[in-house]
């Protein structure tokens, strides 16, 4: 029983062994974990064996230090666990030991993950560890050593949201699903009749958004900056994908992370918790959580999306806006994400440009007057085209902002 586990115990884990780009829930391997720390709300296991590529967490340059494990336990018990269980929803104590297991393995690193929550561990299958747990990476040569521990703690908060979100839905749906489908057996799983496989999860883009939001709130709670590299990745791919699309790229995480923190700033913690625990999905979930918002511009997904795009524009130009206070609070971020105009087209007056925009995406152009331009007004023409046909009645949502400096 997990309740009897002691420091230095060696536990065998079944671990997903596929890569980020080839997810396959049948690809598992066995790895040992040594129980190195027991906290108030967590247990930390470290894989003593090297990964196939030779990376080790216990021997050599990339050994995990005792001080790093001590800090990880402290951060989990004092910051991560209170934030997640208090502001997102109850944890799911699968094995009854009152603690979340964190397994640090170089195999996770080799396979391209910073960490993951595997819902299979809450099932009855042979690949399940029958416990609430996260699998996390270890230090390695392509990542700055001093940044590994903070990044790992952020990722634990990220994965904790996935655990809470999935387990909440599992508990809500279990009775109904079990009345229509069978328990675990190879036959039932192979023939689509295993109740666990029928759980309806949150739409991926919003599930990942809520997890990215948890990362940001954790960083702020320990005094770290709100911003990070994936937001810069999004700036380079600003107009390439809709908000509601997600394919595990760094830019995808940046895009949904900014949206999630906007929801938190404008909707407060109670609405975020409602999104995690309501059982609804996607836009419907947001519509329900924000329907009674005191600001009418923030009561539906469509209006929230439009105002979020304005907030992104404002944030990209924060240093060039003379007085942020003149912009409505629902059209700007409170936190400074230090966004930059990484991939913004600059046009001179009289010039034109075109760009393909998927639905629920955005783009930005900067118009620069020529030297000696003295007129106090200008005319901006916008045109929507589908294929080669001009859409004369199309609606284009456009924000025009005057900047102090358009360099």
C-alpha positions, 0 to 999 in steps of 0.5 A: 500500500502506498500509505506504508511507503518509506524514504529510500523505498524502491517502487516500480512505475509503469510510465508512458514511454512515447514522445510528444509528437507520437502520443500513444496510450499503449506505449508503456515501460517499467521504471524504478523510482526511489522515494527521496522526499515525503512532504505534507502533500507530496512524495518525490521519487527519483529514477536511479537508472539512466535513460537510453541516451545516457542521461542520469538524474543520480550520477554525474553532471545532471544529478538532482541535488538534495537542495533541489528536492528540498526546495521542490517539496517546500514549493509544492506544500506551501505554494502549489498545493494551496493554490491548486486545491483552493483556487482550482478544485479538489485534488483526487487522492487515488491511492488514499495516502493524502499525497500527490506522487511526483516521479522525476525520470530522465526518460521523460526528458529524453522523450521531449516532455517537461512533465505530464499528467497521465490519466491512465493512472486513474484507470484500472488497466495494467498500465495504471499505477493506481495513484495520483501522480505526475511524471517530470523531467530531470536536468539535462544539457540543453537547459540552463541548470539554474532554470530547471527547478523553477521551470519544474515547479511551474510545470507541476502546477500546470499538470496539477490543473490537468489532474483536477480537471480530468478527475472532476469530470471523471467523478461527475460522469462515472455513474452514468458511464458505468451504467452503459459501459463495462469495467476494465478488460482487454476485450472491453477496451479493444471493443470500445466498451470500457467506461473510463475511455468514454469520459468527456474531457475539456476541449484541449485548447481550454484545458491547456489554457487553464494549466498555463494560467496556473503556471502564471499564477504560481510564478506570481505567488512566488515573486517571479515575473508573469512573462516567459518565452512561450509568449514571445513564440506566440508573437512570432506566430500571431496570426497563424492559428485560431485561439481554439486550435491547439497542437502542442507548439510553444506558440500554442501554449503562449497564445492560450496562456495569455487568454487564460490570464486575461480570463483570470484578471477580468473574471477573478479566481471564482470564475476560473474555478467554475471553468475547471469544475463545471463539467461544461466544455469550451466556449459553452463553459466560458459563456456560463462562467461569465454570463453574470459578469458586471461588465457587459463586454465580458459576458460571452466568449465572442465579446471576451475574445474581441476584448482580449485581442485589444488587450494583446495589442495594448500589451504589445505596445505598452511602452508606446502608449502615453497613458494606459489609464485611458484604455478601459480596464477590460481592454488591457492586462494588469500584468506586464508581459513584456510582449514585443512586436516580433512579427508585425508588418509596418506600412507607410501611408498609401501602402497596402498589405494582405494576410490570411486569418483563420477564424478566432485569430488576430493580426496587427499592422503599424501604419507610419506616416511619411516624413513631412506628413502634416494632415490631422486625419487619414482614411483606412480601408479594410477589405475581406476576401474569401478565395478571390471574391471580395466580401462586400457585407463582411464584418471586420472587427478592427481596433485603431490605436495611436502610438507615441512611437511606431519604430 
